[in-house]
Each structure stands twice: as structure tokens, then as C-alpha cells.
Amino acid sequence: GVCDYLFTKAHSYAYGAISIVTAYLKAHYPQAYMSALLSNSKSLEDAGPYLHECYRLGLDLRLPHVNYSLGAFAPVGNQIYFGMEKIRDVGTVPSDAIIAERKANGEFTSFDDLQSRVSPAVLGKKSMQGLISAGALDDFGSRGGMLEILEGSLASARSTERRAAAG
């Protein structure tokens, strides 16, 4: 009856208002809008249509980078950097540690610099493999080379951390 009709009408007005606001945001702030959509995707498979839309809009979508990326997808100037949290085997804790260290002490200058400044207890083998494979460390050397020296580098970082803790 009448209640069903009013319920439908209220919903159509609400959806209309949401459509107007989202269309405005997409038209005037495309980097921020698409970053938010990508960040809220549950997986990269779910993000596929949004990634295609970024390409269609001509947005510059960048690989993750330890010196520029945040945890979530983020607009940096005219670019959108892939969020480090979305990298397989990285997640929130290592991502937050990298960002906090970068904010406190500046950008990372090398593979060894990253390993010496972020605890291997937080940024372990799986997380480092994820960062390397995703391209977040491409400025520091070849992916294959970094994966090859990763084990020894982590052992050295653990040893240094133990010596520092012992005084």
C-alpha cells in the first residue's frame, strides 16, 4: 500500500543524493575519490574495475614505493600510489612501521637502510618478499638480487638489533 510507496520514494531520494555527491567528487577530485574506492576494496580482484576506471580517467597509478606510499592507496600530487597494506604478506603492522620510520627519520636510501631502520621482528622475510615482488624497493636494485640477499640481510639485521639491545 501507501507505506510501501513512501519507503521506495525515500530510498530513491537518498540514492539520488548519494549519486550527486559521488559524481561531484569523482569529477572534481578524481585522485582522492579513486584512492578511496581502491583502499576500500577487499582484494585486488575486487579493485579491478576501479583500476580500469583509473586508466580510463587518465590517472597516473603508481607501483607501491617505500618512500611515497601510505598504508592505503593515496593521492600524491597527480599520482595515486598503491597502498603498502594491500601488498600480499605485508599488511598493516609492517606498513605502519615503515611509514612511521620514514616520517621520523626521512626517506630510505637503500635496501640495507630500510632493513637497518625497521625492526626485522616487524618487517620479516615474508613482508620483505612481498615488498620486493610488488616493486616497492625497485629504486634500490633488481628484484632478483634483493630476493637473493634477503636471508643474509635479515640475519645481519637481527644480529645488529640483538647487540644494540644488549648494550
N, C-alpha and C positions, 0 to 999 in steps of 0.2 A: 503494500500500500504506500501511503504517503511517507512513512518513516524510511522505507527503502529508497525512495526517490531523493529525499533530503540527504541521506547518508551518501549516496552516489554523487550528488551535487557538491557537497562539502569536499569530498575527496577530489573531484575534478578541479575545484578551485585551488586546493592545496598543491596538487601536482602541477597545475599551471603556473603557480607562483614559483615553485622549485625549478621548473623548466626555464623560466625567465631569468632567474638568478644564475643558474648554471650556464646558460647561454651567454650571459653578460660576462661572467668570469672567464669562460673559455675564449671569448672574443678579445677581451682587454688584458687578461693576464694568463696567456696560454702556457708559459713555462710553469708557473706556480700551480695552475689548475691541473695540468697533466702530471706534474710531480706528485700531487696529492692523490690522484687516481692510481698511479703506478705504486705508490707507497702503500695504499690500502688494499692492493691485490694480495690474495692469499699465496699465490705462487706465480712463477714466471709464465706458466701456461695460461693462467687467468689474465695475466697482463698483456698477452699477445695482441688483442685488439687495440689496447691503449698504445702499445709500442708502434703499431701500424699507424695509428692516428697521429702520433708524434712525427713520424716520417711524412705523412700526408700534409701536415701543417708546416713542414719545413723546419721543425725544431731540431737543434743540434743535440742529440742524445749521445753522451759520452760513456765510455767504459768506467768502471769504478777506479778510483785512484786514492791511495792512502793520504795524499796531501790536499785533496779537494773534496772528496765525497764525505757525506754525513752518513748517519745510520740509515735514514730513509732516502728516497730519491729527492734531490734538491736542486732548485734552480740556482745556478751560479752565473750571473751575467745573462748572456743569451743562450746558455747551455744548460742541459739537465744532466747531472752526474748520477750514475747508477748508485743506489744506496748499498753500503757495505753489509748491512744486515740481511739483504736479500741474496747474498752470495752463499752458496751451499757450504755448510760446515763452518761458517763464520758466526752469524747471529749477533745478538745484542751486546753481550758482555765484551767480547774482543773488539767489536766495532766501537763501543763507548770508550774503551781503554785507549784505542788508537786516537780517537778524536780528542780526548782529554789531554793526552800527552802532546799532541800536535798544538793544541791551544796553549798549553803551559810553556812549551819549550821550542816552538817553531816547527817548520816543515822537516820531514825526514829527508836526508841527503843520500842515503844508500840502503841497501838490503841489511848490512850489518848495523847501521844506525837504528833502523826500525827494531831489530832484534835486541839491541842493547838497551833501548829505551822503554820497550814494552815487555813486561814480565812473560817468560815462557810458560808460566803457570796459567796465564790468561790467554796468551796467544800461542797455542801449542801447534803441534805438527799438522793436524787436520785443518785448523784455521789458516795456517800459513800456506798450505797446499791450495786451499780454496782461493785465497787472495792472489797467489801466483797464477793459478789457472784462469782466473777471471780477468787478469790483466791489470790488477790494482798496483802491481810493482813493475810494470813494463819499463819505466824510466830508469830502473836500477840494473837492468841486464836482461839476458834472454830467459824465458820461462824455463826452458830445459836446464840451463845452467843453474838457476836458482833452486829448482827442484832437486838437482843432483847434490848440491852442497847443503841442503836444508838440514839433514840429520846431524851432520857435524857442527853446523852453526848453532842449532838448538842445544846440543850438548855443551858447547862452549858458553852460551848464554846462561845455561843453568849453573854451570861451574862458577862463573863470574858472580851470579846472584848469590850463591851459597857463600862464597868468600866475602862478599860485601855484608851479608847477614852475620857472619862470624866475627866481623870487625877487622 
